[in-house]
Amino acid sequence: MNFDVIIIGAGPGGIFAAYELAQKKPSLKVAVFEAGNELSKRRCPIDGDKIKSCISCKNCSIMSGFGGAGAFSDGKYNITNDFGGTLYEYIGKAHALELMKYVDNINLAYGGEGTRLYSTAGTRFKTECIQNDLHLLDASVRHLGTDKNYVVLGNLYEFLKDKVTFFFNSPISSVAALEDGTYEVRCKDASYSCKKCIISVGRIGSKWMEQVCRELDIPTSSNRVDIGVRVELPASVFAHITDELYESKIVYRTQKYGDKVRTFCMNPRGAVVNENTNGIITVNGHSYEDKSKQTENTNFALLVAKHFSEPFKDSNGYGESIARLSNMLGGGVIVQRFGDLIRGRRSTEKRMRDAFITPTLNATPGDLSLILPKRILDGIIEMIYALDKVAPGTANDDTLLYGVEVKFYNMEVAVDSHLESRHKGLYVIGDGSGITHSLSHASASGIHVARDIAENM
Ligand SMILES: Cc1cc2nc3c(=O)[nH]c(=O)nc-3n(C[C@H](O)[C@H](O)[C@H](O)COP(=O)(O)OP(=O)(O)OC[C@H]3O[C@@H](n4cnc5c(N)ncnc54)[C@H](O)[C@@H]3O)c2cc1C
């Protein structure tokens, strides 16, 4: 079967590429191939009752399917060039922001109306941070919430389903560049051809992306991984910050090593969740806009960026090995009270029961110092004490630390300002390109490429 455009992956990158093509060039025959299920069939089997922790499904419903890794996410669309990816390095800062705002308007039009846009502009908290050696990054953030995010995705699917051919449960095994300049895309028992191919396979497709780059001789580079913990504490500790800003990205430089530790993915009144990346269980978090689904706790990650120099190349392998250690000791994610960590003892079921906080994730009580490298753990402890100055209570004994949270960075695929690889007509976008690491940047990259194709076909 022949298509004008084939999109591989139905995460935000793929969806917004399909959306923009349908808007700007409805005459094009477009297909989307997605390894996972359609939205309504995505269901994680963890019910907290019969199945309490990750059973490593062949197809992870949290990471795969229509909506991609973002489907059950908190739906925080950060409109900024300060974090979330380096798309601006390819397309320019002003254009990147313009595309993120365009995506925001689409989200509002498809079910996100009424949601709040938070901003760091003019906040008093910035000064308070600097006075305590903490640095608040600038951003506006649209918080759709897990529930509204799902509604928006459902509406986008309704809009797209008659204009684009969707193939679900159809992982693409290979992409071949043919001599006539077209592409052949193969899945289990069929192959399809197209004039333009957009690859948007996200973090879960990182290994497959490496294989494609090897086969098509597309240069790549990589050498970073972020490792840390997810912090969970009573929502009241951070309420004065989250009520105003919702998400605050705060960076701290440790006194001991000069490493940068940063807050990441803040979920006021949210829940901590498992994340399964290629069979390795790590931790993440989300929260609902709907007040009835909110919890008493706020969670956020504290991450330390690790850049490696020659000769070591496998930064993701390093992160995976650390995550595997926690999986080995705890059968999945490990949780430890901050008080236990600094006293050099493991958390136990009893100590967890005695704590004045109810964890939102059922993790194994244990000892993170047996898992995280000293340098990383020292940095996290230092930052917790620094945060305690602007949010007293952060360094409380009962503050929970879940480990490990790993932010894997896909290797960066060599593309030009069109996000086109050295093969004309083969685009690589979203988190799978290594250029974006967020909903807004991934979505914006999809729009950018779709416009390029619409203008040139
Ligand atoms: C629990 C959680 C919470 C998050 N919260 C936020 C948040 O609040 N804000 C934020 O900015 N970011 C958040 N993120 C990150 C965000 O979801 C990603 O940055 C974003 O989804 C990237 O979009 P993408 O389209 O590049 O890739 P993805 O969303 O990962 O989508 C890629 C899709 O490609 C499919 N695929 C992979 N390989 C193949 C193949 N070979 N053939 C066919 N299909 C394939 C996958 O199944 C997947 O559906 C969160 C992530 C998680 C897991």
The ligand as an ORCA input file, in Angstrom:
! r2SCAN-3c Opt
* xyz 0 1
  C       4.259      9.111     33.467
  C       4.798     10.216     32.576
  C       4.486     11.541     32.870
  C       4.968     12.580     32.047
  N       4.561     13.860     32.314
  C       4.940     14.860     31.484
  C       4.440     16.187     31.662
  O       3.609     16.456     32.532
  N       4.914     17.164     30.833
  C       5.803     16.910     29.835
  O       6.183     17.833     29.118
  N       6.250     15.646     29.612
  C       5.834     14.619     30.395
  N       6.277     13.340     30.157
  C       7.132     13.122     28.973
  C       6.263     13.164     27.725
  O       5.223     12.240     27.837
  C       7.130     12.903     26.493
  O       8.136     13.889     26.434
  C       6.299     12.946     25.207
  O       5.242     12.027     25.236
  C       7.177     12.673     23.978
  O       6.377     12.587     22.842
  P       6.830     11.742     21.558
  O       5.717     11.808     20.594
  O       8.160     12.177     21.155
  O       7.023     10.240     22.094
  P       6.079      9.259     22.874
  O       5.006     10.003     23.571
  O       6.956      8.385     23.675
  O       5.370      8.401     21.727
  C       6.080      7.521     20.910
  C       5.112      6.456     20.397
  O       5.802      5.693     19.399
  C       5.434      4.341     19.527
  N       6.494      3.512     18.951
  C       7.753      3.301     19.434
  N       8.449      2.506     18.599
  C       7.614      2.194     17.570
  C       7.764      1.400     16.382
  N       8.909      0.770     16.085
  N       6.686      1.291     15.553
  C       5.524      1.931     15.834
  N       5.340      2.690     16.942
  C       6.375      2.841     17.790
  C       5.269      4.132     21.012
  O       4.431      3.022     21.273
  C       4.670      5.463     21.475
  O       3.276      5.418     21.530
  C       5.807     12.281     30.945
  C       6.148     10.948     30.664
  C       5.650      9.921     31.459
  C       6.002      8.497     31.119
*
